[in-house]
Amino acid sequence: MSILGIIPARYASSRFPGKPLVKIEGKSMLQRVYEQAAKSFLVNEIIIATDDARIQEHALTFGANVVLTKKEHPSGTDRCFEAYSKLEKKFDHVLNIQGDEPFLDPEQINSLAAACNSSVEIATQMIKCSNYEVLFDTGEVKIILNTNNEALYFSRNVIPFIKGKEQHEWHKHYNYYRHVGMYAYRTDILKKITSLAPSTLENAESLEQLRWLEHGFKIKCIETTFDSHCIDTPEDIEKVIKLMAK
């Protein structure tokens, strides 16, 4: 099973322009993500997909393979597909590795890559919700599963409702999981899902994976113990450094 890791890295960001190039303790965020991803022993190759020549030039300085893509992509998934389609070499699966997690653990990538086989269309990761604050945080996406650990639905709201119990006790009466946003796609499925128009559920929750579910694609969810620590704003840098130091 051949697996390509793609790190989407766009320059324009409303909250943090030029984010991939920001220095974190002497190295750019992009270089840190790339070096962590390269430590995965289950991914055959890593490339960076970017829309900006400045990012391309920087990535070349630390030996990364880079593919230039157009700027207009609505999601990292779409950028991954364009980058993959430009390669001569083909793979069975593509891993979409978040470009804003500089302290990503390679074992998290290995865990998702290990789930890739010919029967898995899309795979992603989840982590258990262990407290009320996280469970009711609308910034955290919750997952409803079937008995095969395939996603039935993703929501910013809390599902299911626990009848007869106080909300601050819900997590003690049901195994809630929240989404950790790295994806693996079988490459034929990646082509199909990027040709779909945005769906009603996707627009309602602003979650692209709901488009895939609405069209009948299966998303396998793999439990992980590694949480995601994204950098969305300049203020997040110090928070993540302190968190990882613990």
C-alpha positions, -999 to +999 in steps of 0.1 A: +000+000+000+017+032-012+010+064+008+018+100-001+018+127+026+007+162+014+011+193+035-012+220+022+004+254+029-013+286+017+001+321+023-031+341+026-049+337+060-074+362+074-062+357+109-025+350+103-011+360+068+022+342+060+016+317+088+037+288+073+068+310+073+066+322+109+096+312+130+091+291+161+122+287+182+145+291+152+126+272+125+096+280+104+063+264+112+063+247+078+098+232+083+088+218+117+057+202+102+077+188+073+104+174+095+079+157+119+060+142+090+092+129+074+098+108+106+067+087+098+078+052+086+045+043+070+044+073+045+064+067+014+069+103+003+061+138+016+054+169-005+042+204+002+013+219-018+014+257-018-001+286-037+028+310-031+063+313-045+077+326-012+066+293+005+079+273-024+114+290-022+116+285+015+105+248+014+133+242-012+159+255+013+152+225+037+150+199+009+112+195+005+095+185-027+070+213-035+041+215-059+026+249-068-012+250-069-038+277-077-049+301-049-086+296-051-090+263-034-118+263-008-101+236+013-069+217+019-086+186+004-089+204-030-053+216-028-042+181-021-060+167-051-045+193-075-010+186-062-015+149-065-029+151-100+003+170-111+026+141-100+038+115-125+041+089-097+008+076-084-001+063-049-029+043-033-037+068-006-030+105+002-026+118+037-037+154+042-012+166+069-022+198+087+004+226+080-003+245+112+006+218+137+044+222+142+046+197+170+027+170+153+038+136+165+049+112+138+031+083+156-001+101+149+006+099+112+016+063+115-016+055+133-037+070+105-016+055+077-019+020+093-057+022+087-053+026+050-063-004+029-082-010-003-115-011+015-111+022+034-124+052+013-116+080+038-101+078+073-096+104+100-089+105+137-109+111+169-101+115+206-124+109+235-142+139+251-134+137+288-149+169+302-179+192+299-160+222+287-146+205+257-178+186+249-198+219+247-172+239+229-187+246+195-152+250+181-147+213+187-163+190+162-180+159+176-185+126+158-214+101+158-203+066+149-218+034+138-207+000+151-178-002+126-164+032+138-175+048+107-189+084+109-226+088+108-224+125+114-201+154+124-214+183+144-203+214+163-233+207+186-235+178+211-251+147+198-267+126+211-288+144+237-288+124+270-324+124+283-329+127+320-293+138+328-278+171+336-256+184+307-225+187+328-228+149+334-234+138+298-198+128+291-200+103+320-230+085+304-219+082+268-185+078+250-184+111+231-156+116+205-143+148+189-126+151+156-088+154+152-085+168+117-061+148+096-075+128+067-064+099+046-081+094+012-080+065-012-068+084-043-098+073-065-121+086-037-101+119-034-109+126-071-146+119-066-151+140-035-133+170-049-157+170-079-188+174-056-206+206-051-210+220-016-239+204+002-267+217+025-253+201+056-218+213+048-230+248+045-250+246+077-221+234+099-192+246+078-177+211+077-166+198+043-168+161+055-205+164+057-206+168+019-189+134+016-213+117+040-243+132+022-231+116-010-227+082+007-189+080+012-177+062+043-153+078+067-134+054+090-126+070+124-094+059+142-091+066+179-059+085+189-043+097+221-026+125+203-045+158+205-041+184+177-025+218+186-032+241+157-017+276+154-045+299+140-033+333+153+001+348+164-010+344+200-013+307+197+024+302+192+034+308+228+004+288+240+014+258+220+051+260+230+041+261+266+017+232+262+042+210+244+069+218+270+047+201+296 
